[in-house]
Amino acid sequence: MRFRKSPPASHDGPLLGWLRPHGAERQIGFRAALSGGPSAEPVYGDATDHHLVFGPTGSGKTRSIVIPGILDHCGPMVILDVKGELFRATQRHAARSGRRVLLIDPFRLLPEHQPVGLDLLQPIAESEDPAAAARSVAESFSPTDPGRDMFWSNSGNSLLAAALHDAAARRGRPGDGPRNFSEAMDLLTGDDVVYAIARMLDTDPAMPAEAHRGFATFLQMPEITRGGVLASAQAPLRLLSGLGLRQALSGADIDLTSLTTGDNIAVYLAWPQMALKSHGPALRLFLSLFLDAIFRRKGPPSSTTLVMVDEAGTIGPVPQIETAFTLARGYGCRVTAIFQSIHQMEACYGTAGRTVFDNAGTISVLPPSNARSAQDIAGLLGLPAECLTGLGHDEALAACRGHAARIVRRLDYLSDARYAGKFDDPRATPGRRR
């Protein structure tokens, strides 16, 4: 395979593309600031700025932004890998670069590789306020539904939080009872939940007071009410009942503290496309755990952590992503979130989507699928829609904080010399545009 010659890497921020050589830039009727510079030169985003990417299905996001971004990054990484192709293409390079590679694969997209698990109870057990941490974890995969009576959602989450808090507290002491997430699930989905909880209250004097209170409140409810609350607590657990998800959330291979301390690791979360919506709450739970671990940092580590979230608009809203865009620069974390359009981002995050957009220091736009999409993005950037409708198949618009928007030649990990020898067989990661 022949590779296009490209400038050497000499910048900590993400490479976004190259300006056209002087005289080769296209003039399509918009301001000169959008044309190429005096010579072919790389365009970089800031190392600490979050990155928003917009490109419809088939525009080549994986080939020109996602995989190049992973190959260029030298520090810790958390990668949402839809379909498993990112792991196949980049994991050997990550390992050769000195990172410990960890694969979470609940659906066994990559059966030739051994998956690992994390301990869902770890952030609860290690928290200074385990009751609040348990509630936070419960709400991350069972958010309060504003369309329902709040009593049922709140009461179900309180019961779930009590079970998680109790199980986390049992990890360090002898005795019976659930000690991991899988066993806590068994407690709430067993044949006689009321009897099992009552027995625990009678036989475990060391149970944390908050967990005891949560269980006792549940037992004191009228029977008909108790059944509705239990159903509310069980509903999100059904999505996590598969063996792969249970193992992925009840393991001990990944120490979440390693993300807090900035250890040099590369975590790949493999997830099938067909389960992005159906198992969205479980996926959001993983992302929440990873980002919460990063938010526990007292200050930025020596290397920035890249969090790559592909299909960010399909998986549903993750409040921690909004938090990352507004606050996480000080935590040494750079999030790259990839959406198909502005409309998809706003449909996912509502009014918070504008906050995410306003706090993105770097924005990449691939050729939109229609004039309406072009108008939506161009309007927010203060540009005429022709800037985007006129993009060629190998071009993108790059807007960086403090600089005029520029049209760049897009990256291509399959043909750019910069990536020669860094990725695995492209037949395992098809070069088709997605």
Secondary structure by P-SEA (a helix, b strand, c coil): cccccccccccccccccccccccccccccccccccccccbbbbbccccbbbbbbbccccccccccaaaaaaaccccccccccccccccccaaaaaaacccccccccccccccbbbbbbbccccccccccaaaaaaaaaaccccccccccaaaaaaaaaaaaaaaaaaaaaccccccccccaaaaaaaaacccaaaaaaaaaaccccccaaaaaaaaaaaaccaaaaaaaaaaaaaaaaaaccaaaaaaaccccccccccccccbbbbbbcccccccccaaaaaaaaaaaaaaaaaaccccccbbbbbbbcccccccccaaaaaaacccccccbbbbbbbccaaaaaaacccaaaaaaaaccbbbbcccccaaaaaaaaaaacccccccccccccbbbbbcccccbbbbcccccccccccccccccccccccccc
